[in-house]
Amino acid sequence: MKILAVIYCFPPLLQPAAICYLKLILGLRELGMEVETLEIEPDSFLPPGENLTDSDLEGLVPDDLVRHRVWSPENHILARAMKRTVGQLPPFYRLFQPRRREWTFAAKARLRKLTLDNYDLILTCSQPHANHLIGLDLKQRTGLPWIAYFSDPWIKGPYVEFVNRRIARYHQSLEGKVLDKADRLLYTSQEMLQLCTEDYPDHIRGKSGVLPHAFVPDWYSRGKTSRQGTGKPFRLLHTGHFYGPRSPDPFLRALARIHRHESLIGRLRIDCHGGFPSDSERFVRDEGLEEVVRIRPVVPYRRSLQLMTDYDALLLVDAPLTRTRESVFLPSKLVDYLGSGTPIIALTPLRGSSARVVTTTGGLVCDVADDAEIERLFRRILDGSMLPSPDATEIAKYDFRQVARQFAAHVGLLDSVKPEG
């Protein structure tokens, strides 16, 4: 089987999506599937921040992978100026909505140079959701089987905000077309599937399934021994950025309350590698927690995996619930944590993807919105309570080979889909 994967981000871009797609492609290749990528030329990528390339990631990409790179206009001075000024006004919003829409025009031009009947399957992945508009176009042009894979909700995301109702209706129309025309819809969690399809007809839910994020076992160092109970500080690691509603404040407040009564220095250390809000960093200084909570720069991806095996536990902090009944996101970082075999402590809504996965794989879950419970959790750790051992059988379900087999099972459901004409 030959697959054209429309993915946008790919190494060396240090983006969670790029790494997730790489792992999926590696798994599919191990099953004997041939995959070609349609991706952005890294030098034309408009980054949301700094230090967002990682040359080491490029070394993980197979040399014989066929990659169709597209120079995107998104970083052009004119495109950036238009987005700032008239990008939300009719008719210009159709050039820029959904996010990264401008890259799709260059991508479609590149696709017109390819012999599309050489492929057996079209796979489009989001983020960005604009990728699925390329899939919609390819479906209409070729009739090839098409799988649309969502790692985030489109319309019903709890943090999605639209400038006005016109743009909201436009997004809803696009999502409806994608969900209707795709032959298979995949979501990274059952919770996300339920949220994103509950307002659509039964046939949409009937062709929907779950494909979680994955980890690659060989990317980790092995042979570590537990440090619990050695008399040394209990060491926690957090990797990744805090941003938006995802904040370190819930555990910082708990640590501050404990530290005011009994010093945590020499007893607990939390290393945070990644973006850290300035207000939270000031709180760490004001509370005298600099030796307890160490704020570190982001590290290369492979280095972050090595670090995960060196700590007593790994810390996951999710955002509190807002507009949904449960947390629908399955963070790719959580699945990377699973691959390390290190115990996980998750501060997350008690209902949702993260809580379910951490619980079933043997980790500890604490309500991110319950300050008192978070404090009690840290007191138990400081008192020497042993963390449960991770469940290797449950964790193995997220091995990239197992996830690739799940994808193959979804492909098997498309046997009846034939190109039109």
C-alpha positions in Angstrom: 0.0 0.0 0.0 1.3 3.5 -0.9 0.1 6.4 1.3 0.3 10.1 0.6 0.5 11.7 4.1 -0.4 15.4 4.2 1.3 16.5 7.5 2.6 20.1 7.2 5.1 19.8 10.1 7.9 17.3 10.0 11.5 17.2 11.4 13.7 19.2 11.9 10.8 21.3 13.1 10.6 20.8 16.9 6.8 20.7 17.0 4.8 18.0 18.8 2.9 17.2 15.6 6.0 16.7 13.6 7.3 14.1 16.1 3.9 12.4 16.3 3.7 12.0 12.5 7.3 10.7 12.4 6.5 7.9 14.8 3.3 7.0 12.9 5.2 6.8 9.6 8.0 4.7 11.1 5.4 2.3 12.4 3.6 2.1 9.0 6.9 1.4 7.3 7.6 -1.4 9.6 4.3 -3.0 8.5 5.5 -2.7 4.9 3.5 0.3 3.9 5.1 2.9 1.6 4.6 6.4 2.8 5.3 9.7 1.1 5.0 13.1 2.9 3.7 16.5 1.9 5.3 18.9 4.3 6.3 22.5 4.7 9.8 23.7 3.7 11.2 24.4 7.2 12.8 27.7 6.2 9.3 29.0 5.2 7.7 28.0 8.5 6.3 30.9 10.6 7.3 29.8 14.1 5.2 30.6 17.1 8.4 31.1 19.2 12.1 30.5 19.3 14.3 27.4 19.3 11.8 25.4 17.3 14.1 23.4 15.1 16.1 20.3 16.3 18.7 19.0 13.8 18.9 15.8 15.8 15.4 14.9 14.8 16.3 14.9 11.1 18.6 11.9 11.8 15.5 9.9 12.9 13.9 10.3 9.4 14.7 7.3 7.1 17.0 8.4 4.2 14.7 6.7 1.6 11.5 8.4 2.7 10.1 10.4 -0.2 9.3 13.9 1.1 7.5 16.5 -1.0 8.5 19.9 0.6 6.4 23.0 -0.1 7.6 26.6 0.2 4.7 28.2 2.2 3.9 31.9 1.8 2.9 32.2 5.5 6.2 33.8 6.5 6.1 36.3 3.6 6.0 39.9 4.8 2.8 40.6 2.7 1.0 37.6 4.1 1.9 38.5 7.7 0.8 42.1 7.1 -2.5 41.0 5.7 -3.2 38.6 8.6 -2.6 41.5 11.0 -4.8 44.0 9.2 -7.5 42.5 7.0 -7.1 38.8 7.7 -10.4 38.6 9.7 -12.5 40.6 7.2 -14.5 39.3 4.3 -13.4 38.0 1.8 -9.8 37.8 3.1 -10.6 35.5 6.0 -11.0 32.7 3.5 -7.3 33.0 2.6 -6.2 32.6 6.3 -8.9 30.5 7.9 -8.6 27.9 9.3 -5.1 28.5 10.8 -2.2 28.1 8.3 -4.7 28.0 5.4 -2.2 30.0 3.3 0.1 27.0 3.0 -2.6 24.9 1.4 -2.6 26.9 -1.8 1.1 26.2 -2.4 0.6 22.6 -1.4 -2.2 22.1 -3.9 0.1 23.6 -6.6 2.7 21.0 -5.7 0.2 18.2 -5.8 -0.8 19.0 -9.3 2.7 18.0 -10.4 2.4 14.5 -8.8 0.9 11.4 -10.4 -1.9 10.9 -7.8 -3.1 7.6 -9.2 0.1 6.1 -7.9 -1.3 6.3 -4.4 -3.7 3.9 -2.7 -4.7 6.1 0.3 -4.7 9.8 1.3 -4.0 10.5 5.0 -4.4 14.1 6.3 -3.3 15.0 9.8 -4.1 18.0 12.0 -2.8 20.2 13.3 -3.4 22.4 11.4 -7.0 21.6 10.4 -6.3 23.2 7.0 -4.6 20.0 6.0 -8.0 18.4 5.8 -9.0 20.9 3.2 -6.2 19.5 1.0 -7.7 16.0 1.7 -11.1 17.3 0.7 -9.7 18.6 -2.6 -7.9 15.4 -3.3 -11.0 13.3 -2.6 -13.0 15.4 -5.0 -10.3 15.1 -7.7 -9.3 11.5 -7.4 -11.9 9.6 -5.4 -9.1 7.8 -3.5 -9.8 6.5 0.0 -9.2 9.3 2.5 -8.5 9.1 6.3 -8.7 12.4 8.2 -6.8 12.2 11.5 -7.5 14.7 14.3 -5.2 15.4 17.3 -7.3 18.4 18.4 -11.0 19.3 18.1 -11.9 21.7 15.4 -15.1 23.5 16.2 -15.7 22.3 19.7 -12.3 22.7 21.2 -12.6 24.1 24.7 -10.1 26.8 24.0 -11.3 27.7 20.5 -12.4 31.3 20.0 -13.6 32.8 16.8 -13.5 36.5 16.0 -17.1 36.7 14.9 -20.1 34.5 14.1 -19.4 34.6 10.3 -16.0 33.0 10.8 -17.4 30.5 13.3 -20.1 29.4 10.7 -17.4 29.2 8.0 -15.3 26.8 10.2 -18.4 24.8 11.0 -19.2 24.4 7.3 -15.7 23.3 6.5 -15.6 20.8 9.3 -18.9 19.4 8.2 -17.7 18.9 4.6 -14.5 17.1 5.9 -16.4 14.8 8.2 -18.9 14.0 5.6 -16.5 13.3 2.7 -13.7 11.5 4.5 -13.9 7.7 4.4 -12.5 7.3 7.9 -12.2 9.7 10.8 -9.6 9.1 13.5 -9.2 10.9 16.8 -6.4 10.5 19.4 -8.8 9.7 22.2 -12.3 8.2 22.7 -13.2 11.3 24.6 -12.3 13.5 21.6 -14.2 11.3 19.2 -17.3 11.6 21.4 -17.0 15.4 21.7 -16.3 16.1 18.0 -19.0 13.8 16.5 -21.9 14.1 19.0 -23.7 16.8 17.0 -23.3 15.0 13.7 -25.5 12.2 12.2 -24.9 8.6 13.0 -23.0 7.8 9.9 -20.3 10.2 11.0 -19.8 8.4 14.3 -20.1 5.1 12.5 -16.9 5.8 10.4 -15.0 7.3 13.3 -12.3 5.5 15.4 -9.4 6.1 17.8 -5.7 6.2 17.0 -3.6 7.3 20.0 -0.2 8.9 20.0 2.8 6.5 20.2 6.3 6.1 21.5 9.4 4.4 20.1 11.1 2.2 22.7 14.6 2.4 21.1 14.7 6.2 21.6 15.1 5.8 25.4 18.1 4.8 27.5 17.4 1.7 29.7 18.8 0.0 32.7 18.1 2.6 35.4 17.5 1.7 39.0 14.9 3.3 41.3 16.1 6.1 43.5 13.1 6.1 45.8 14.1 5.6 49.5 17.8 6.5 49.0 17.7 9.5 51.3 18.3 11.9 48.4 15.8 14.5 47.2 12.8 13.1 45.4 13.3 14.2 41.8 10.4 15.1 39.5 10.7 16.1 35.8 8.4 18.2 33.8 9.1 18.7 30.1 7.4 21.0 27.6 6.0 24.5 27.8 3.4 26.0 30.2 1.2 28.3 28.2 -2.4 29.5 28.1 -4.6 27.7 30.6 -1.9 25.1 31.2 -0.1 26.5 34.2 2.4 25.4 36.9 0.5 27.4 39.5 -1.5 24.5 41.0 1.6 22.6 42.2 3.5 25.8 43.0 0.8 26.9 45.4 0.9 23.5 47.1 4.7 23.6 47.4 4.7 27.1 48.8 2.2 26.2 51.6 4.3 23.2 52.6 7.6 25.2 52.3 6.3 27.9 54.6 6.1 25.4 57.5 8.8 22.9 56.6 11.7 23.5 54.2 11.6 21.5 51.0 15.2 22.2 50.2 17.1 18.9 50.0 13.9 16.9 50.1 12.2 17.7 46.8 13.4 18.9 43.4 11.3 19.6 40.3 13.1 20.3 37.1 11.0 22.1 34.5 12.5 22.1 31.0 10.5 24.5 28.7 8.6 27.7 28.7 7.6 29.0 32.1 5.2 32.0 32.7 7.0 35.0 34.1 4.4 35.5 36.8 4.9 31.9 38.0 8.7 32.3 37.9 8.4 35.4 40.1 6.2 33.4 42.5 9.0 30.8 42.7 11.5 33.5 43.7 9.2 35.2 46.1 8.4 32.0 48.0 12.1 31.0 48.2 11.6 27.9 46.0 14.5 28.4 43.6 16.3 25.3 44.8 13.1 23.2 44.8 11.6 24.3 41.4 14.4 24.7 38.8 13.4 26.4 35.6 15.5 25.2 32.7 15.6 25.9 29.0 13.9 23.5 26.5 16.1 20.6 25.6 16.3 18.7 22.2 13.7 16.1 21.9 15.9 13.0 22.2 17.6 14.5 25.2 14.2 15.0 26.9 13.6 11.2 26.4 16.9 10.4 28.0 16.1 12.7 31.0 12.8 10.9 31.6 14.6 7.7 32.6 16.8 9.5 35.2 14.1 10.8 37.5 12.0 9.3 40.3 8.7 10.4 38.6 7.5 12.5 35.8 5.0 15.4 36.2 2.1 16.0 33.9 0.1 19.2 34.4 -3.1 19.7 32.3 -5.4 22.6 32.1 -8.6 22.7 34.2 -11.9 22.0 32.6 -13.7 25.0 31.0 -16.5 24.3 28.5 -16.4 20.5 28.3 -17.6 17.7 30.7 -14.2 16.0 30.5 -10.7 16.7 29.2 -10.5 15.3 25.7 -6.8 15.8 25.0 -4.3 13.0 25.0 -1.0 14.9 25.2 1.8 13.5 23.1 4.1 14.3 26.0 2.1 11.9 28.2 2.7 9.0 25.7 6.4 10.0 25.6 6.4 9.7 29.4 4.8 6.2 29.2 7.6 5.0 26.9 10.3 5.8 29.6 8.8 3.4 32.1 9.1 6.0 34.8 6.2 6.5 37.3 3.9 9.4 36.3 2.1 11.9 38.5 -0.7 13.7 36.7 -2.4 16.9 37.8 -5.4 16.7 35.5 -9.2 16.8 35.5 -10.4 13.5 37.0 -12.6 12.9 34.0 -10.8 12.8 30.7 -8.1 11.2 28.5 -5.1 11.9 30.6 -6.7 10.6 33.8 -7.9 7.5 32.1 -4.5 6.7 30.5 -2.5 7.5 33.6 -4.8 5.4 35.8 -4.8 2.3 33.5 -1.0 2.4 33.1 -0.3 2.5 36.8 0.3 6.2 37.5 -1.1 8.6 40.1 -3.9 11.1 39.3 -4.8 14.2 41.2 -7.4 16.8 40.4 -5.6 19.8 38.9 -8.4 22.1 40.3 -8.1 20.7 43.9 -5.3 22.6 45.7 -5.8 20.8 49.0 -5.5 17.4 47.3 -2.4 18.4 45.4 -0.8 19.4 48.7 -1.7 16.1 50.3 -0.2 14.3 47.3 3.1 16.1 47.7 3.1 15.4 51.5 2.7 11.7 50.9 5.6 11.8 48.5 7.7 13.6 51.1 6.7 11.1 53.7 8.2 8.4 51.6 5.1 6.8 50.1 6.3 4.6 47.2 4.9 5.2 43.8 3.1 2.3 42.1 5.0 0.5 39.4 4.0 1.2 35.8 1.9 -1.5 34.1 4.1 -2.7 31.2 1.2 -4.5 29.5 -1.0 -1.4 29.3 1.9 0.8 28.3 2.8 -1.5 25.4 -0.5 -0.5 23.7 1.2 2.8 22.9 4.2 1.3 21.3 4.5 2.7 17.8 4.3 -0.8 16.3 1.0 -1.5 18.1 -0.4 1.9 17.0 0.6 1.2 13.4 -1.3 -2.0 13.6 -4.3 -0.1 14.8 -4.0 2.2 11.8 -3.8 -0.8 9.5 -7.0 -2.2 11.1 -8.7 1.1 10.3 -7.4 0.9 6.7 -8.9 -2.6 6.5 -12.3 -1.1 6.9 -11.9 0.9 3.7 -11.7 -2.1 1.4 -15.0 -1.3 -0.1 -14.0 2.3 -1.0 -13.1 2.6 -4.6 -11.9 5.6 -6.6 -14.7 7.3 -8.4 -14.9 7.3 -12.2 
